[in-house]
Amino acid sequence: SSLPLIVYFGFFHDRPAVAILLLVLTFLVLLAAGSRAGILIGLGVVAISVGSLIWRGRLGTIAMVVLFASFVAYGYGALVQIGSQQLDPDFGRREFALTTWNAIQDNWVWGTGFGTFDLVYPAYEKRDMVHALYVNHAHNDFLELLLEGGIGAAVIFGVYVCALAARAFQVFNRPLQRLALLSIMVILLHSIVDYPLRTMSIAMTFAFFNVLFFSDTGSRPASLKEKRHRVRGDVLLPSAKDNAEQFQMAI
């Protein structure tokens, strides 16, 4: 999720060598961890980030939408595949989601209260799904949010999604905000099959991306030369005016 900001740093702050080094180190870590899906999804994120900064016009926009839709489809499939490999097929994320949904149908108005998932889930669990290991999260942040927060949480999340969509049209021509939106989408995509927002580090990173997206930071970057001209203008113009007045008085 931080890869788009690294690409932005290299493009707009004249530090391509540093950005490339950070990207290489990131992929080396993923390679050392043996995360094939992480490497492929990371490459997709970098490709979308670079493309969004290079391509312009309507054709580029259409191409970026197609590329992003393909990334979402592949990313979802890759994450689901990871889940099926790590867990027994009879004890996987699909069963977690169905059981959680059954619990939501009985508690959709007020919810069960935040932090109560592991207390409520066993009451809806099938008998043949009871194992030595227990389910502590739904592995789907959206379903777990709806179960614990009820319709109130669903309304708040819906307002957030609408705000994202409205802001996306406003900052369409701002590269930093576009890439911050991509970072947000990566975390939301991961939240479909896991619970990244339940960990403090990713939750704080997610909040930081939202601050960048909803702010005007980087919309009109002023160069050092422009700032110097502004300072000189502010200093010289009043003195020139005073000189003119003195000249007229002398005449």
Contacts in CASP RR format, 6 or more apart in sequence:
PFRMAT RR
TARGET T0000
AUTHOR 0000-0000-0000
METHOD contacts of the structure
MODEL  1
SSLPLIVYFGFFHDRPAVAILLLVLTFLVLLAAGSRAGILIGLGVVAISV
GSLIWRGRLGTIAMVVLFASFVAYGYGALVQIGSQQLDPDFGRREFALTT
WNAIQDNWVWGTGFGTFDLVYPAYEKRDMVHALYVNHAHNDFLELLLEGG
IGAAVIFGVYVCALAARAFQVFNRPLQRLALLSIMVILLHSIVDYPLRTM
SIAMTFAFFNVLFFSDTGSRPASLKEKRHRVRGDVLLPSAKDNAEQFQMA
I
1 45 0 8 1.000
1 183 0 8 1.000
1 184 0 8 1.000
1 186 0 8 1.000
1 187 0 8 1.000
1 202 0 8 1.000
1 205 0 8 1.000
1 206 0 8 1.000
1 209 0 8 1.000
2 183 0 8 1.000
2 205 0 8 1.000
3 23 0 8 1.000
3 26 0 8 1.000
3 42 0 8 1.000
3 45 0 8 1.000
3 46 0 8 1.000
3 49 0 8 1.000
3 183 0 8 1.000
4 45 0 8 1.000
4 48 0 8 1.000
4 49 0 8 1.000
4 179 0 8 1.000
4 180 0 8 1.000
4 182 0 8 1.000
4 183 0 8 1.000
5 179 0 8 1.000
5 180 0 8 1.000
5 183 0 8 1.000
5 212 0 8 1.000
6 19 0 8 1.000
6 22 0 8 1.000
6 23 0 8 1.000
6 26 0 8 1.000
7 19 0 8 1.000
7 23 0 8 1.000
7 46 0 8 1.000
7 49 0 8 1.000
7 50 0 8 1.000
7 53 0 8 1.000
7 179 0 8 1.000
8 49 0 8 1.000
8 53 0 8 1.000
8 175 0 8 1.000
8 176 0 8 1.000
8 179 0 8 1.000
9 15 0 8 1.000
9 18 0 8 1.000
9 19 0 8 1.000
10 16 0 8 1.000
10 18 0 8 1.000
10 19 0 8 1.000
11 19 0 8 1.000
11 53 0 8 1.000
11 175 0 8 1.000
12 175 0 8 1.000
12 176 0 8 1.000
12 221 0 8 1.000
23 46 0 8 1.000
27 39 0 8 1.000
27 42 0 8 1.000
27 43 0 8 1.000
30 38 0 8 1.000
30 39 0 8 1.000
30 42 0 8 1.000
31 39 0 8 1.000
37 75 0 8 1.000
37 78 0 8 1.000
37 79 0 8 1.000
37 81 0 8 1.000
37 82 0 8 1.000
38 78 0 8 1.000
40 74 0 8 1.000
40 78 0 8 1.000
41 71 0 8 1.000
41 74 0 8 1.000
41 75 0 8 1.000
41 78 0 8 1.000
41 186 0 8 1.000
44 71 0 8 1.000
45 71 0 8 1.000
45 182 0 8 1.000
45 186 0 8 1.000
47 67 0 8 1.000
48 64 0 8 1.000
48 67 0 8 1.000
48 68 0 8 1.000
48 71 0 8 1.000
48 182 0 8 1.000
49 179 0 8 1.000
49 182 0 8 1.000
51 64 0 8 1.000
51 67 0 8 1.000
52 64 0 8 1.000
52 175 0 8 1.000
52 178 0 8 1.000
52 179 0 8 1.000
52 182 0 8 1.000
53 175 0 8 1.000
53 179 0 8 1.000
55 61 0 8 1.000
55 63 0 8 1.000
55 64 0 8 1.000
68 182 0 8 1.000
68 185 0 8 1.000
72 185 0 8 1.000
72 189 0 8 1.000
75 189 0 8 1.000
76 189 0 8 1.000
76 192 0 8 1.000
76 193 0 8 1.000
79 189 0 8 1.000
79 190 0 8 1.000
79 192 0 8 1.000
79 193 0 8 1.000
79 194 0 8 1.000
80 93 0 8 1.000
80 193 0 8 1.000
82 193 0 8 1.000
83 92 0 8 1.000
83 93 0 8 1.000
83 193 0 8 1.000
84 92 0 8 1.000
84 93 0 8 1.000
87 93 0 8 1.000
90 128 0 8 1.000
90 129 0 8 1.000
91 129 0 8 1.000
91 131 0 8 1.000
91 133 0 8 1.000
93 139 0 8 1.000
93 140 0 8 1.000
93 193 0 8 1.000
95 126 0 8 1.000
95 129 0 8 1.000
96 135 0 8 1.000
96 138 0 8 1.000
96 139 0 8 1.000
96 140 0 8 1.000
97 138 0 8 1.000
97 139 0 8 1.000
97 140 0 8 1.000
97 143 0 8 1.000
99 121 0 8 1.000
99 124 0 8 1.000
99 125 0 8 1.000
99 126 0 8 1.000
99 129 0 8 1.000
99 135 0 8 1.000
100 121 0 8 1.000
100 124 0 8 1.000
100 138 0 8 1.000
100 140 0 8 1.000
100 143 0 8 1.000
100 144 0 8 1.000
100 147 0 8 1.000
101 143 0 8 1.000
102 124 0 8 1.000
103 112 0 8 1.000
103 120 0 8 1.000
103 121 0 8 1.000
103 123 0 8 1.000
103 124 0 8 1.000
103 147 0 8 1.000
104 143 0 8 1.000
104 146 0 8 1.000
104 147 0 8 1.000
104 150 0 8 1.000
107 120 0 8 1.000
107 147 0 8 1.000
107 150 0 8 1.000
108 146 0 8 1.000
108 150 0 8 1.000
108 151 0 8 1.000
109 150 0 8 1.000
109 151 0 8 1.000
110 149 0 8 1.000
110 150 0 8 1.000
110 151 0 8 1.000
111 147 0 8 1.000
111 148 0 8 1.000
111 149 0 8 1.000
111 150 0 8 1.000
111 153 0 8 1.000
112 119 0 8 1.000
112 120 0 8 1.000
112 147 0 8 1.000
112 148 0 8 1.000
112 149 0 8 1.000
113 148 0 8 1.000
113 149 0 8 1.000
114 148 0 8 1.000
114 149 0 8 1.000
115 148 0 8 1.000
116 148 0 8 1.000
117 136 0 8 1.000
117 137 0 8 1.000
117 138 0 8 1.000
117 144 0 8 1.000
117 147 0 8 1.000
117 148 0 8 1.000
118 134 0 8 1.000
118 135 0 8 1.000
118 136 0 8 1.000
118 137 0 8 1.000
120 147 0 8 1.000
121 135 0 8 1.000
121 138 0 8 1.000
122 130 0 8 1.000
122 134 0 8 1.000
125 135 0 8 1.000
137 144 0 8 1.000
137 195 0 8 1.000
137 198 0 8 1.000
138 144 0 8 1.000
138 147 0 8 1.000
138 195 0 8 1.000
139 193 0 8 1.000
139 194 0 8 1.000
139 195 0 8 1.000
140 191 0 8 1.000
140 192 0 8 1.000
140 193 0 8 1.000
140 194 0 8 1.000
140 195 0 8 1.000
141 191 0 8 1.000
141 192 0 8 1.000
141 194 0 8 1.000
141 195 0 8 1.000
141 196 0 8 1.000
141 197 0 8 1.000
141 198 0 8 1.000
142 157 0 8 1.000
142 191 0 8 1.000
142 192 0 8 1.000
144 195 0 8 1.000
144 198 0 8 1.000
145 153 0 8 1.000
145 154 0 8 1.000
145 157 0 8 1.000
146 153 0 8 1.000
146 154 0 8 1.000
163 214 0 8 1.000
164 181 0 8 1.000
164 184 0 8 1.000
164 213 0 8 1.000
167 177 0 8 1.000
167 213 0 8 1.000
167 214 0 8 1.000
168 181 0 8 1.000
171 177 0 8 1.000
171 178 0 8 1.000
171 181 0 8 1.000
171 213 0 8 1.000
171 219 0 8 1.000
172 178 0 8 1.000
174 218 0 8 1.000
174 219 0 8 1.000
176 212 0 8 1.000
176 217 0 8 1.000
176 218 0 8 1.000
176 219 0 8 1.000
177 212 0 8 1.000
177 213 0 8 1.000
177 219 0 8 1.000
180 209 0 8 1.000
180 210 0 8 1.000
180 212 0 8 1.000
180 213 0 8 1.000
181 213 0 8 1.000
183 209 0 8 1.000
184 206 0 8 1.000
184 209 0 8 1.000
184 210 0 8 1.000
184 213 0 8 1.000
187 196 0 8 1.000
187 197 0 8 1.000
187 202 0 8 1.000
187 205 0 8 1.000
187 206 0 8 1.000
187 209 0 8 1.000
190 196 0 8 1.000
191 197 0 8 1.000
196 202 0 8 1.000
196 206 0 8 1.000
197 203 0 8 1.000
197 206 0 8 1.000
END
